Amino acid sequence: MKKLRFGFQLVFASVLLMITDIGQFSLRNDRAMALPGQTVDQAAAWIQANSALRPASGETLLVRKSDTPARRFSFEALTASPGRAAALESRGTIRTERITLFDMTNGVTFDRLASTLRSVYGDDIYQDFVQGNLVYRYPTEEQQQAATNRDTPLLESVQGEIRQGDRYAYWMETAQTRSGEAYSGQIYVFLPEDINKPETELRDRS
């Protein structure tokens, strides 16, 4: 009974660590083998074997972790391109992978999203992201001014950027409260050929 109880405590503690400090993991033995452009089956197999994601029974392309309602993490592999729903979809091929963080305790920053990307995918993809070219950052000064004039603070509070690396494209975004704190954010890894779609949608949002 003591061994069983000890094992349960270890599993529970590891889940808490993931939710609180997932951006600090180092996956030296894991390689990002399931990335946009690969098949749904390949992605599902990689998710099952990923030591940071550790899906629960029945989770395949969508993994959710939460220790309290105030702290949540999710990873999802999608056959659609990022942004608004569109006809561009490859049912047998993953086009986009999305990581979402919600943390009312520690907050969510760009640095934390980037660290989480590294935790899930490893150093190669992280370096591709870091060294990628900045394609678009928002809100622009024009968008901020328009949001102020129209009294639409929500548009001004959402901050993000799109980057294009040598291998993949990346879209990172956080949403700030009126006090300037960000408790939610997401980062997408997607096919470079799809980069014009979210960029155009974001530019038109102003």
GIBEL-V103791 format. One record per pair of residues at least 12 apart in sequence whose ideal C-beta (glycine too) atoms are under 8 Angstrom apart, sorted by the first residue. I is the first residue (numbers start at 1). J is the second residue. Records with the same first field share a line. If there is no record, write none. Layout:
I = J ; J
This chain:
14 = 54
15 = 65 ; 67
16 = 67
18 = 52 ; 54 ; 65 ; 73
19 = 65 ; 66 ; 67 ; 71 ; 72 ; 73 ; 103
20 = 67 ; 71 ; 103 ; 105 ; 106
22 = 52 ; 73 ; 101 ; 115 ; 116 ; 119
23 = 111 ; 112 ; 113 ; 114 ; 115 ; 116 ; 118 ; 119
24 = 115 ; 119
25 = 52 ; 118 ; 119
26 = 119
27 = 50 ; 51 ; 52 ; 119 ; 120 ; 121 ; 122
28 = 122
29 = 51
30 = 49 ; 50 ; 51 ; 52 ; 122
31 = 122 ; 124
32 = 46 ; 120 ; 121 ; 122 ; 124 ; 125
33 = 46
34 = 46 ; 47 ; 77 ; 94
35 = 94 ; 97 ; 121 ; 125 ; 167 ; 168 ; 189
36 = 94 ; 95 ; 96 ; 97 ; 168 ; 189 ; 190 ; 191
37 = 93 ; 94 ; 95 ; 191
38 = 93 ; 94
39 = 92 ; 93 ; 94
40 = 61 ; 77 ; 79 ; 91 ; 92 ; 93 ; 94
42 = 94
43 = 61 ; 77 ; 94 ; 97
44 = 60 ; 61 ; 77
47 = 59 ; 60 ; 61 ; 63 ; 75 ; 77
48 = 60
50 = 120
52 = 119 ; 120
53 = 75 ; 120
61 = 76 ; 77 ; 78
62 = 74 ; 75 ; 76 ; 77
63 = 75 ; 76
70 = 102 ; 103 ; 104 ; 105
71 = 102 ; 103 ; 104 ; 105 ; 106
72 = 100 ; 101 ; 102 ; 103
73 = 99 ; 100 ; 101 ; 102 ; 116
74 = 98 ; 99 ; 100
75 = 97 ; 98 ; 99 ; 100 ; 120
76 = 97 ; 98 ; 100
77 = 94 ; 96 ; 97
78 = 94 ; 95 ; 96 ; 97 ; 98
79 = 91 ; 92 ; 93 ; 94 ; 95
80 = 95 ; 96
81 = 95 ; 96 ; 190 ; 191 ; 194 ; 197 ; 198
82 = 96 ; 98 ; 171 ; 188 ; 190 ; 194 ; 197 ; 198
83 = 197 ; 198 ; 201
84 = 201
86 = 197
88 = 194 ; 197
95 = 190 ; 191 ; 194
96 = 188 ; 189 ; 190 ; 191 ; 194
97 = 188 ; 189 ; 190
98 = 186 ; 187 ; 188 ; 189
99 = 113 ; 116 ; 117 ; 120 ; 186 ; 187 ; 188
100 = 184 ; 185 ; 186
101 = 113 ; 116 ; 184 ; 185 ; 186
102 = 183 ; 184
103 = 183 ; 184
104 = 183
107 = 181 ; 182 ; 183
108 = 174 ; 182 ; 183 ; 184 ; 185
109 = 174 ; 182 ; 185
110 = 161 ; 172 ; 174 ; 185
112 = 185
113 = 172 ; 174 ; 185 ; 186 ; 187
114 = 126 ; 129 ; 130 ; 172 ; 187
116 = 187
117 = 129 ; 170 ; 187 ; 189
121 = 189
125 = 167 ; 168 ; 189
128 = 165 ; 166 ; 167 ; 168
129 = 163 ; 165 ; 168 ; 170
131 = 165 ; 166
132 = 163 ; 164 ; 165 ; 166 ; 169 ; 170
133 = 163 ; 164 ; 165
134 = 161 ; 162 ; 163
135 = 161 ; 162 ; 163 ; 164 ; 169 ; 195 ; 199
136 = 161 ; 162 ; 199 ; 202 ; 203
137 = 160 ; 161 ; 162
138 = 158 ; 159 ; 160 ; 161 ; 202 ; 205
139 = 155 ; 156 ; 158 ; 159 ; 206
140 = 206
142 = 206
143 = 155 ; 156 ; 205 ; 206
144 = 156
146 = 206
147 = 206
153 = 178
155 = 205 ; 206
157 = 175 ; 176 ; 177 ; 178
158 = 173 ; 174 ; 175 ; 176
159 = 173 ; 174 ; 175 ; 176 ; 182
160 = 172 ; 173 ; 174 ; 202
161 = 173
162 = 195 ; 198 ; 199 ; 202
164 = 192 ; 195
167 = 192
168 = 189 ; 190 ; 191 ; 192
169 = 189 ; 190 ; 191 ; 192 ; 194 ; 195
170 = 187 ; 188 ; 189 ; 190
171 = 187 ; 188 ; 190 ; 198
172 = 185 ; 186 ; 187 ; 188
173 = 185 ; 186 ; 187
